[in-house]
């Protein structure tokens, strides 16, 4: 492996990164720096977050910047405000000794007038979020005609966040002769499309395997009944006293709920979700980065661009739908050559999705048992003893009180003192976990499917947005329908059920599972009423756009494919 001197970087850059304690380049850094300095080519870099991608593109771009030209030469696009600011800070630190080099970040949530004034200083490098950059282009407040390097960092994240049109618009405004550098953790179809449409014979550099998670991360999963998801989370946290991690939830409301429960139960936790104002978000992030918050409960969107290297754990309170999202979540830990653990909580019906992720990511997922109350108590007790051994005692502060303390404890022997002192710290756990039940579910246990609310009626749902109704009056064949709308359009199981009731109007028709995914939803209906449901939807939404399709029929006919494409408006809008 080369060192940074052997890569041919100039003295000013070597001096600054030496002060930052850069010693040996990471694999992505070595290969990208070599390629960019020695070849005039486009480049696709596939590597996990935390592998040093900013330095990989930043160091050679700084070296190739022409300081005689007073115009924007490099454009870096990032998905979030946080990542945009971080990249800008890093580039500034790398360029500390390059006289006259200026880096300007532009992003949403800040005064655009101030950013326009910053651009008037004629920076050589601009780091931007897509939305704010499009605004500046349309206002004609930024000139990209001199761009030599267009860099898309975390391209898959930008596309997941819905920036496809913005990226197309921005790249169309840059010169054809520019060099385009695309960095991504995964290579989904949309990233591949950008590569084909806007790049010319790019060199592809892959560190690890495409669409795979880092080798520094172990993947564990715990299976429990749905009603025990939060108690299982608490046990996992309790058996890892030094945990410092992110708990991923599916929705903003669930993020708030889980964070509030953790805080009420005495844990150092806070929530990060899309409803927070920017100052509130910054405050939460500052507490988390400084270690004052041990557990950050977040949605995928809110956590994008979050960069913290020391995370010990990532916990999927709910499994994502897509392997790519799992990859991004797990990539938050195991960074900067450290080890990390990605934990998934799953009910019985979600096991199949775990197997699918394991196959796609080519990583072994290890099933673990939810810790027993006895195991948690033992771990917590030993943690208290460890802290006691390592505490730094300032004798000058304690000595004036030693005599009075000895008088107070004179009637207690050594063993009693130990028991009382440790018990004072340990009693909360001992009381909570007294007679604690087993939360594990075996492969043959179907209690999660039968009833996770403890009764036999009503509707049951898991955190993925699935519901099952007990209206079907039996367990006959069911037909599965799809609707071309999902979480992206704010669909919920309740909205789907309400739509079925509203459209069909016959509450005796049995409804089974309701499964909400990102852009599509599924629901099961008693197969005997398949035609009734199809005709009702066709009649109700005729002339309005909607896709309702039978995707699986388990009754008599051996499966049918019938589709109606009609326009409709979102329920409740």
Secondary structure, DSSP 8 states (H G I E B T S, - for coil): --BTTTTT--HHHHHHHHHTT--B--HHHHHHHHHHHH----EEEE--TTSSHHHHHHHHHHHH--TT--S--EEEEESSHHHHHHHHHHHHHHTTTSTT--EEEE-TTS-HHHHHHHHTT--SEEEEEHHHHHHHHHTT----TT-SEEEETTHHHHHHTT-HHHHHHHHHTS-TTSEEEEEESS--HHHHHHHHHH-SS-EEEESS-TT---TTEEEEEEEB-GGGHHHHHHHHHHT-TT--EEEE-SSHHHHHHHHHHHHHTT--EEEE-TTS-HHHHHHHHHHHHTTS-SEEEE-HHHHTT---TT--EEEESS--SSHHHHHHHHTTSS-TT--EEEEEEE-GGGHHHHHHHHHHHT--EEE-----HHHHHHHHHHHHHHHHHH----HHHHHHHHHHHHHHTTTS-HHHHHHHHHHHHHHHHHHHTTT----B--TT--HHHH-SSSSSSSEEEETTTEEEESTTSS---EEEEEES--GGGT--HHHHHHHHHHHH--TTS-EEEEEE-SS-EEEEEEGGGHHHHHHHHHHHTTTSEEEEEEEEE-STTT----EEEEE---TT-
